[in-house]
Every structure is written in structure tokens, then in C-alpha cells.
């Protein structure tokens, strides 16, 4: 280390060197401008003031509060409240508009769909999936096949009252008999029925088994599923002719369904969710692509 | 590293240097007049630009130059820049950067000396200062004088004027970001956005501090550009330089010296070059970082040389090579030859190439743009009759300042039909018609259905065609997926 005596003055600039050199390169000890020093003191003063006014020092379970009483949580609450206040007229308009009249007001419908999208994420994805595509036993809400009806009003009703919600009279309810378990049909008969169902849905060619099944169908199933198997929405009896299967369309699954029946349950959301949220959910589900009964509107955005 | 010339006996200086006050003297001359002209032009551009109007029709603002931050548009006369076209702005910034290199390699620190806002505003403040407090000597006397009523009055008048200029500077800035007449009215009525008042307050404070108080300290200590320029200057760069071989040895009282038969240089050590310098340096010490090449010392020295009957240009714009040539008694190279050399030409080529590329891109750009994004959750939906449905979000950018109708079409998708969200399958067709608001992005959710097929993935094309006489179309690739 160089001591003070070795520090020399650089002649062209008249500035003292730092006293060290590398391969002939020396560093000048150029003085800082004094205003810089004052600016530095000012930042320290700013820091002290900031620490007094705002939360600063971490303690064990919280931080010092600051004299202004500001906190990020309170600010968030304020912003949320402001957002709620901004949404209030929209919610009021939604509350006043019957669900089937929403499509007449595209802006309101759009707002309802967006609100429903958010509510769906919170309440419905556990069974119906995040994209509402469902899974075995949980209906896909994107398609055009509806057990209990696919117009806005029917969807709103289903959400409000649920399906097979115990102790709720207004719930969507029906019960298919367990033909095999309860001994109403023999195993071969169930096999024949399955062959018939697969024939009317175009999955296999007619044969002796499906012909026998057709007769059984007329006796046991047609009252709910219709003579042709087209289903009946009043009792939530699925259309058996289409390409959509809630539990599966292969022979084995159909036989299992006939033998043991199915009992899909959706809770009633009326009471748990407010009517506006349910309305928004209905609008969202309706908008997924299979919604029925809406007047065709050609919308342009913005 | 001790050597005999070391001045080791000198006491070390303080770690902090006081600002030496600078009282530049008024001067007249050709460079001073050039500076007046440039100051007038730059200040006029700055203050007038936001008030220029430009008719864009009913759906777009009529301000010629407008940076609409909230609407994310940048308007410049006939050009409108969208956020996705930000590369034009980036290109302008690159051009500005290369332009600085070009100017530096051609004419040295001309930006610092004439056009830099710090220089222009400092110059303006110094004129006001001279106007209120008097010229250099009066200012120095006033600084030392005790605080009398007259001194107080002068200081109050000076700083009030500074504040007014600063407020006008900050006040003009905000008009670039909103409709100027409306904002001016709102601003004066107290109805403008809080951010407008905040911006004006901040810019007033910075203008006052940087232009009114700190001045040359900004150039010497804060600005990185002098450092970069110092590295960019070479022996062919124009700088303001003192011709020491002609001026030295300098002396006052030439008469006495001539009588004593001493050989003296042209410099009479009158200190005028130091007196007029706005950064307070002595150019006779050689080129230095504090010299912004404003050339006022050239004006001052030329005047003195004329008085003592010596040729002008003891202090002059010259390159190092010129200096060497002149010292050896050779003629100077012509200025044009100094400026036109490979380095400047390369910078100019790069600068101009970017400019032409941007102009070309600007001329070629389309005002219709379509993009399509497949909805991935769920990717496909099987319908009850076995057909398969995919959903897409199709975006059409209408970059014209009027509403336009477009037809969205499907190509290369066998049996494919589509409908808009809110419609129904009964309305499905090969085309859908949509309207997009002026100067906006239209976002449409579209359902596409095709009959069942073997292919898991079908590549196809979405097209958008404008349905008005001007026309214009665009297309984008998309993929249809099946179970």
C-alpha cells in the first residue's frame, strides 16, 4: 500500500492522485461537487421522513405502522370498494332484467358472460372443469346436448335448484330404475337393450340382439326416453340417439347404466349464490356454444 | 512513481469542490448570431408544435403531433403509430443516436454547443440574468454586495423570471400528450388531471434547478454525453481550439515588449475568451470536457484580434490535423474535405438506410390485420350429431380512422362453417360479416364446425376482407382439431 507521502499531484489537472498505479495508469482523486454531497444528505433526510410516514421497520409479526396510517391492504380494500361501486349500476341492471331478455341487450349480456366466467371459476370448475368440458358423469356444457334444457331460463333454473338436491321440492328430479340390480331385467335382456341403444345411436348395425332389445325398449324405456330414444327434457332423460354420452357409449358402460342406473347430483345454488350471480352463470354457460333459443345477433366489438 | 517534477509539497485538496460561479459576458459575433437563430428555431418548434392541427376526420384527434398514452396511439401529421408498430419509434430513437454520432464525427460537439436543451435553456436564463442584473462585472459586483433593497429586488425579479420560464417550459410539455386547446382550458380552470399538474410541477422544478442553478454542472458532472463524445473525437474532429503556436508567449502590454525586442505571440491575455465562456473554462488550456464548443470564445477573440490588428481565428474551429498543418506552415484542408471522410460517410449511410427502410415500411404497411387464436380449453367439442366444433378468438385491427365492415372467411377447411358468439348454429355459413370501430381492434369469438373426419389436425386459413371500395385484406393460419 502506498502511504501519503507517495501521493503525487498530477500536473496537467493539478489534482492529487489516489497513490496507486497499474502499468503506469493512475487514478486521480477528483473532488466531488459539493452540491452532490448536499443531494446525498437530502436523500438521507428523505429516507428518514419516509420511515416516519410509511411502514418501514420489520418487527416480529408486523412492521412499524407509519404516521400516515397507509397500508397496502387498506389500499387494496379501497380499490376493491371503488370497483364494487363502479359495478353497482351494472348489477342493478342485471337484477332488473329477466335472464331470457339479456340477449336483447348485448352490452349487458357481455357483462353477464364476463361475470359468469369469473363466478364459474370459483364455484363450478370442481365438477365441470375449468373449460366447462365436464368429465364422465359431469356434463360438458360446451356442447349442444342438454338434459334439462339449454335456453337461458332452463339453465338458470337448473343452477338455482340443482339436480336431485335432497330435501328441495323444486329441484330437477327423476330416477331411472336400476333394471339389473332390482331384478327387473335379466343380464341377456340388458345386453339386448344395450345393442338396441347402440344401434339407434349409429354405433353398430342392427342385428338379432338389437331387434330383441327394441321390443324391450318399447316396454321399459320409451316412457321416459321416448319411442325413438330421443329423450325427454321434462324428466332429464338423455337423448340416446346422439353422439354424446355422459357416462360412455360403449356396450359395457351402457349395460352398467341400465343395470345400476345413474343418479347424477348437482347442488342447488339458489341461497348459496345471489340471483344476479346465478343469472351471470347462466349467461356464461349459455355463451359457451351450445346455448339454445337466443336470437341470432351479429355483434361487433368496441 | 516519484519523479523530479512531482509537486508533492502541495497540500491535498478537499474531497468536495465548491461550484465556482460563472458570470458569462455578453458577446456578439457570427457564432452568437447562429446561436440566437438556433435558440429561436428550437424554442419555436417546442412551443408551437402541439398547437398545429391536422385533419384526420371525425374519429381521430386533429392534433398534428400527439402522443396519446391512454389510447396508445402516436400521431405525427399523416402518420399514426400503433403500439405494435413501436419499431418505428425505436427506429427514430436509433436514428437520433446515430445522428448524434454523425454530428459528432463531422462537426464535433455541435449538439452540446447549440441544440441541447440544457444549452438552450441555460443560454436563455443567462440572457435574462444579464438583462436584470447587468453584464459580467455588474453581476460579480452584485454577488459581493451586501443585501440591500436593490439587490433583493434584482434577485427576486431574476428568480421570478426563471420560475416563469420554467413553468412555461413544463407547461408546454403536457400539450404533446392531450388535445392542446382543451387541456389549456382545463389546466387554467383547475379541471385538468392531477398528473398534468404533477408533470408541470416536476418539469418546472427540473428546469429551474438544471437551467437556472446548476447550468454547467450538468454538462461537467451529470451528463454522460461529454464522456462518450470525448471518446468519439479523433484528430479529424472539429473542435474549438486555441492556436498556442500563434498565441504564445502571451503577454499584456505589447508595446513595452516590442520595445524590449521580445518575440511575443498574438494573445494579449485580455481574458475575453474566459469572460464569455458559459461553462467558465479557459480554452487556452487545451481541449477539455467542460468545453461544449459553443464558439462564443471565437466571437470574443475575433473581436479583440480585429482591434489589435491581427488576423482572426486565434481561437477557432479546427481539427488536430489542421492545427498540425497550420503549425508547419501548410494550408488547411478545405472544410468539406474535413467533414466528408469515411467515418462520417459510414455514419450517414447507416443513418439514411434506417430512415429509408422506415419510410419504405411505412409506405408498405397495410391497414388491415387479422390474427386468430384457438381456444384451448376445451380444444374441441363433439356435438350431438357427431360434428366437431372448435372455438377461435379472431382479432381484426382496423387501422383507419373510420368504422369499417369486414368479411371473415374460411379457406382450406372442407365442410367448415362458422358463426359468431351470440349467434347460433342455424346461422352458420362460410363467411361472417363484422364491423370494427374506427382505429380499433375488433375481437370476435367464432365457432367453427366441420363434419366428423379422420384427420386429427386440419390446417386452414382465416381471411379478413374489407367490404368498402378501399378494400384490403389479410389472412392468418389456424389449426382445427378433432377428438
Boltz contact constraints between the chains, C-beta under 6 A:
constraints:
  - contact:
      token1: [A, 8]
      token2: [B, 6]
      max_distance: 6.0
  - contact:
      token1: [A, 8]
      token2: [B, 8]
      max_distance: 6.0
  - contact:
      token1: [A, 9]
      token2: [B, 7]
      max_distance: 6.0
  - contact:
      token1: [A, 9]
      token2: [B, 10]
      max_distance: 6.0
  - contact:
      token1: [A, 16]
      token2: [B, 12]
      max_distance: 6.0
  - contact:
      token1: [A, 21]
      token2: [B, 1]
      max_distance: 6.0
  - contact:
      token1: [A, 31]
      token2: [B, 13]
      max_distance: 6.0
  - contact:
      token1: [A, 31]
      token2: [B, 15]
      max_distance: 6.0
  - contact:
      token1: [A, 31]
      token2: [B, 16]
      max_distance: 6.0
  - contact:
      token1: [A, 31]
      token2: [B, 17]
      max_distance: 6.0
  - contact:
      token1: [A, 32]
      token2: [B, 16]
      max_distance: 6.0
  - contact:
      token1: [A, 33]
      token2: [B, 17]
      max_distance: 6.0
  - contact:
      token1: [A, 33]
      token2: [B, 221]
      max_distance: 6.0
  - contact:
      token1: [A, 34]
      token2: [B, 16]
      max_distance: 6.0
  - contact:
      token1: [A, 34]
      token2: [B, 18]
      max_distance: 6.0
  - contact:
      token1: [A, 37]
      token2: [B, 16]
      max_distance: 6.0
  - contact:
      token1: [A, 131]
      token2: [B, 377]
      max_distance: 6.0
  - contact:
      token1: [A, 131]
      token2: [B, 378]
      max_distance: 6.0
  - contact:
      token1: [A, 133]
      token2: [B, 378]
      max_distance: 6.0
  - contact:
      token1: [A, 142]
      token2: [B, 381]
      max_distance: 6.0
  - contact:
      token1: [A, 143]
      token2: [B, 381]
      max_distance: 6.0
  - contact:
      token1: [A, 143]
      token2: [B, 383]
      max_distance: 6.0
  - contact:
      token1: [A, 144]
      token2: [B, 383]
      max_distance: 6.0
  - contact:
      token1: [A, 144]
      token2: [B, 384]
      max_distance: 6.0
  - contact:
      token1: [A, 145]
      token2: [B, 384]
      max_distance: 6.0
  - contact:
      token1: [A, 242]
      token2: [B, 384]
      max_distance: 6.0
  - contact:
      token1: [A, 243]
      token2: [B, 382]
      max_distance: 6.0
  - contact:
      token1: [A, 243]
      token2: [B, 384]
      max_distance: 6.0
  - contact:
      token1: [A, 243]
      token2: [B, 386]
      max_distance: 6.0
  - contact:
      token1: [A, 244]
      token2: [B, 384]
      max_distance: 6.0
  - contact:
      token1: [A, 289]
      token2: [B, 447]
      max_distance: 6.0
  - contact:
      token1: [A, 296]
      token2: [B, 423]
      max_distance: 6.0
  - contact:
      token1: [A, 296]
      token2: [B, 424]
      max_distance: 6.0
  - contact:
      token1: [A, 296]
      token2: [B, 427]
      max_distance: 6.0
  - contact:
      token1: [A, 297]
      token2: [B, 422]
      max_distance: 6.0
  - contact:
      token1: [A, 299]
      token2: [B, 422]
      max_distance: 6.0
  - contact:
      token1: [A, 300]
      token2: [B, 434]
      max_distance: 6.0
  - contact:
      token1: [A, 300]
      token2: [B, 435]
      max_distance: 6.0
  - contact:
      token1: [A, 301]
      token2: [B, 442]
      max_distance: 6.0
  - contact:
      token1: [A, 301]
      token2: [B, 443]
      max_distance: 6.0
  - contact:
      token1: [A, 302]
      token2: [B, 437]
      max_distance: 6.0
  - contact:
      token1: [A, 302]
      token2: [B, 440]
      max_distance: 6.0
